[in-house]
Each structure stands twice: as C-alpha cells, then as structure tokens.
Amino acid sequence: MVSTKGRYALKVMMDLAEHADEGRVALKDVALRQDISKKYLESIVSLLVKGKLVKGYSGKGGGYTLSRAPAAYTVGEILELTEGSLAAVSCLDKDSDVCPCAPGCKALAFWNEYNKIVNDFLFSKRLIDLI
C-alpha cells in the first residue's frame, strides 16, 4: 500500500510541474492548493531535494522547481524514493538477504510475477501522464 507520504510526494511533483511556468514555487502555495500541512510537506520536499528530484532555493524569491522535465520522471522513481522498496514481499526486496525458503517456495514465482507487473506499471507511467 502506498502511504500518505508517497501520495503527497506525487501531489507535490504534479503541482510543481503544473506551475513550472511561474518559476520557483513556494511551499506554502503548494500546501494551500493541495490542502496539505506545510509542515508535513517540508519533510516530503526534503526527501525530494535529497533525492535530486527537486531543487530548493532559499531566501527572498526562493521556492522549489523540478530538476528535470515532467516527462523525465517515472511514478516508480518518485514512490521508491519516498516509500523505499516497492517489493510486495520482503524476500524480494533488493536489499534483503536471500530467503532461506526460496529454493522450495511454491509461491515465489507468483510473487516475482506480481512484482514485475507492479514495477513495469509504475516505472512506465511518467509524471507528465498524471498531469
């Protein structure tokens, strides 16, 4: 399940894309338009800046912009940055150890196929598709 953090990260990214022609976008404006707490958005935008998906500018005239064109972002990369692993089960997480049950696991093929379908879908959708 995608958490609130992941859903709001997509909303922020879509808002920045929709208002890109305005230059740097103030977080307070995003918060008002999206009806999300500015304080909560600060933590999400911090992740997006750290992940180099968004550029932040401080001081007078500061705000946020996308680092790339909306067509250059996949939904999968945004969710993966904010959610962490998108693996359906922990044994398929790329950072986990090999599951000792894997050799005899009768459900492993099912979970691999499920993961492939979800990842193919999320990484085929671009930010531009959402706006």
C-alpha positions as CSV (number, residue, x, y, z in Angstrom):
1,M,0.0,0.0,0.0
2,V,1.3,3.4,-0.9
3,S,1.5,5.6,2.2
4,T,0.3,9.2,2.6
5,K,3.9,10.3,2.2
6,G,4.1,8.7,-1.3
7,R,0.8,10.0,-2.4
8,Y,1.6,13.5,-1.2
9,A,5.1,13.4,-2.9
10,L,3.2,12.7,-6.2
11,K,0.9,15.6,-5.5
12,V,3.9,17.9,-4.8
13,M,5.6,16.8,-8.0
14,M,2.4,17.3,-10.1
15,D,1.9,20.7,-8.5
16,L,5.4,21.8,-9.3
17,A,5.0,20.5,-12.9
18,E,1.7,22.3,-13.3
19,H,3.1,25.6,-12.0
20,A,6.6,25.4,-13.6
21,D,6.0,28.4,-15.8
22,E,5.7,30.5,-12.6
23,G,9.3,29.9,-11.8
24,R,10.2,28.9,-8.2
25,V,7.1,27.7,-6.4
26,A,6.6,28.5,-2.7
27,L,5.8,25.5,-0.5
28,K,3.0,27.5,1.2
29,D,1.3,27.8,-2.2
30,V,1.6,24.1,-2.8
31,A,0.2,23.4,0.7
32,L,-2.8,25.7,0.1
33,R,-3.6,24.3,-3.4
34,Q,-3.2,20.7,-2.3
35,D,-4.8,21.2,1.2
36,I,-1.8,19.6,2.9
37,S,0.0,20.8,6.0
38,K,3.0,22.9,5.1
39,K,5.0,21.3,7.9
40,Y,4.3,17.8,6.5
41,L,5.2,18.9,3.0
42,E,8.6,20.2,4.3
43,S,9.6,16.7,5.3
44,I,8.5,15.3,1.9
45,V,10.2,18.0,-0.1
46,S,13.3,17.5,1.9
47,L,13.4,13.9,0.7
48,L,12.7,15.0,-2.9
49,V,15.6,17.5,-2.7
50,K,17.9,15.0,-1.2
51,G,17.0,12.5,-4.0
52,K,17.7,15.3,-6.6
53,L,14.2,15.1,-8.0
54,V,13.5,18.7,-6.9
55,K,15.7,21.8,-6.5
56,G,15.2,24.1,-3.5
57,Y,16.1,27.7,-3.3
58,S,16.2,29.7,-0.1
59,G,15.8,33.4,0.7
60,K,13.6,36.0,-0.9
61,G,12.2,34.6,-4.1
62,G,13.0,31.1,-3.0
63,G,10.9,28.1,-3.6
64,Y,11.1,24.8,-5.4
65,T,11.4,23.6,-9.0
66,L,11.6,20.3,-10.7
67,S,15.1,19.2,-11.5
68,R,14.0,17.8,-14.9
69,A,11.1,18.0,-17.3
70,P,7.9,16.2,-16.1
71,A,8.3,13.6,-18.9
72,A,11.7,12.6,-17.4
73,Y,10.3,11.3,-14.1
74,T,8.6,8.0,-13.6
75,V,6.0,7.5,-10.9
76,G,8.1,4.5,-9.8
77,E,11.2,6.5,-9.0
78,I,9.1,9.1,-7.0
79,L,7.4,6.4,-5.0
80,E,10.6,4.4,-4.5
81,L,12.3,7.5,-3.1
82,T,9.6,8.3,-0.7
83,E,8.3,4.8,0.2
84,G,11.5,2.8,0.0
85,S,11.3,-0.7,-1.5
86,L,8.2,-1.3,-3.7
87,A,8.6,-5.1,-3.3
88,A,5.4,-6.9,-2.5
89,V,7.1,-9.2,0.0
90,S,10.2,-8.7,2.0
91,C,12.1,-11.6,0.4
92,L,12.0,-9.8,-3.0
93,D,13.4,-6.6,-1.6
94,K,16.6,-5.9,-3.5
95,D,18.4,-5.0,-0.2
96,S,17.3,-8.2,1.7
97,D,19.3,-11.3,2.2
98,V,18.4,-14.3,0.1
99,C,15.4,-16.0,1.7
100,P,16.4,-19.5,3.0
101,C,13.0,-20.8,2.0
102,A,13.4,-19.6,-1.7
103,P,14.6,-22.9,-3.2
104,G,11.5,-24.7,-2.1
105,C,9.0,-21.8,-2.1
106,K,6.0,-22.7,-4.2
107,A,4.7,-19.1,-4.1
108,L,8.0,-17.4,-5.2
109,A,7.1,-17.4,-8.9
110,F,3.8,-15.8,-8.2
111,W,5.4,-13.0,-6.1
112,N,8.0,-12.5,-8.8
113,E,5.4,-12.1,-11.4
114,Y,3.3,-9.8,-9.2
115,N,6.4,-7.6,-8.6
116,K,7.2,-7.4,-12.3
117,I,3.7,-6.4,-13.2
118,V,3.6,-3.6,-10.5
119,N,7.1,-2.4,-11.2
120,D,6.5,-2.4,-15.0
121,F,3.3,-0.4,-14.5
122,L,4.8,2.2,-12.0
123,F,8.0,2.7,-14.0
124,S,6.1,3.0,-17.3
125,K,4.0,5.9,-16.0
126,R,5.6,9.3,-16.2
127,L,4.8,12.5,-14.1
128,I,3.5,14.1,-17.3
129,D,0.9,11.3,-17.6
130,L,-0.6,12.4,-14.3
131,I,-0.9,16.0,-15.3
